[in-house]
């Protein structure tokens, strides 16, 4: 799939839906492996493809990146399938797709229009480009949709002004062109705000000589504490860190489901009138089975964004969360985020960690290490 970063929400939704329909579609946000060179990975994907979906918009046709992708596909005899999601003047249509029938997704946010056009696209792919494959099982479909949701949320946080000529795809932490905030949030040092009463899994840093209240990288925090809260000011990277953890967990589960737990991402601001924490989380679960029991056994990891965003009866909901977290059916692994100016009044009896501020020393260390 060829697209501009300004259309990432559409591209991610389409990629998830195509994968769940049994279409083997390649998209960088889904399919690049950790540390893989973005340019080489993209070139290899184009060379292996039997067709290229081109997500047409004004940004797309003005991009040198995407024109090169189309040209590479054309020179290899690969079918181009333009999808129009925005009005583009006829004079601006790239030579590569002139005369090719396009699929009209300009009103794609209307569910009926999207479903109709999507079904036509699948038929076209089956008949012209791709013979089709097996429909993924429900868990794999859930993970495909979760990855799309998390990547979309990350994309909002990683926005790059399209007038700069930089494509945010090249800024993904999984590539050689890491986005600064995403890369920093994953590799920052974290200060222990309050250990409270939670059990420590890994009491010392593996190098042995660091301060016990400083943890190096979010993976070290995740290893040390089974349940914790990421604390920080607005814009400090706490949500980006949570999204990165959940994405990593989703990709690991998709590749090795027999060994890795299943991630469950929830925005706490969506908690309305459910009478208990268990009832709320069960209402957000879209797969079968008892999710509360699965979280208790450690089969599902819970990622919760926005402890401070439960404005309606927030204090009552915090009390319900605390009762569940320390009750008989408590989850084994859970990560929350919370604004630092609310953390002191939200007592869940869980440890809190906070990414260190970007002072001169840490900026210098970051730049030298990238």
Secondary structure as GFF3:
##gff-version 3
##sequence-region A 1 370
A	DSSP	three_ten_helix	5	7	.	.	.	ID=ss1
A	DSSP	alpha_helix	8	20	.	.	.	ID=ss2
A	DSSP	alpha_helix	28	31	.	.	.	ID=ss3
A	DSSP	alpha_helix	38	48	.	.	.	ID=ss4
A	DSSP	beta_strand	51	56	.	.	.	ID=ss5
A	DSSP	alpha_helix	58	61	.	.	.	ID=ss6
A	DSSP	alpha_helix	64	75	.	.	.	ID=ss7
A	DSSP	beta_strand	79	84	.	.	.	ID=ss8
A	DSSP	three_ten_helix	90	92	.	.	.	ID=ss9
A	DSSP	three_ten_helix	95	97	.	.	.	ID=ss10
A	DSSP	beta_strand	103	104	.	.	.	ID=ss11
A	DSSP	alpha_helix	111	124	.	.	.	ID=ss12
A	DSSP	pi_helix	125	129	.	.	.	ID=ss13
A	DSSP	alpha_helix	138	157	.	.	.	ID=ss14
A	DSSP	three_ten_helix	162	164	.	.	.	ID=ss15
A	DSSP	three_ten_helix	168	171	.	.	.	ID=ss16
A	DSSP	alpha_helix	180	187	.	.	.	ID=ss17
A	DSSP	beta_strand	189	194	.	.	.	ID=ss18
A	DSSP	beta_strand	214	216	.	.	.	ID=ss19
A	DSSP	alpha_helix	218	224	.	.	.	ID=ss20
A	DSSP	beta_strand	227	232	.	.	.	ID=ss21
A	DSSP	alpha_helix	238	255	.	.	.	ID=ss22
A	DSSP	beta_strand	262	267	.	.	.	ID=ss23
A	DSSP	three_ten_helix	268	270	.	.	.	ID=ss24
A	DSSP	alpha_helix	277	284	.	.	.	ID=ss25
A	DSSP	alpha_helix	291	296	.	.	.	ID=ss26
A	DSSP	beta_strand	300	305	.	.	.	ID=ss27
A	DSSP	three_ten_helix	307	309	.	.	.	ID=ss28
A	DSSP	alpha_helix	314	325	.	.	.	ID=ss29
A	DSSP	beta_strand	334	339	.	.	.	ID=ss30
A	DSSP	alpha_helix	340	343	.	.	.	ID=ss31
A	DSSP	beta_strand	351	355	.	.	.	ID=ss32
A	DSSP	alpha_helix	360	369	.	.	.	ID=ss33
###
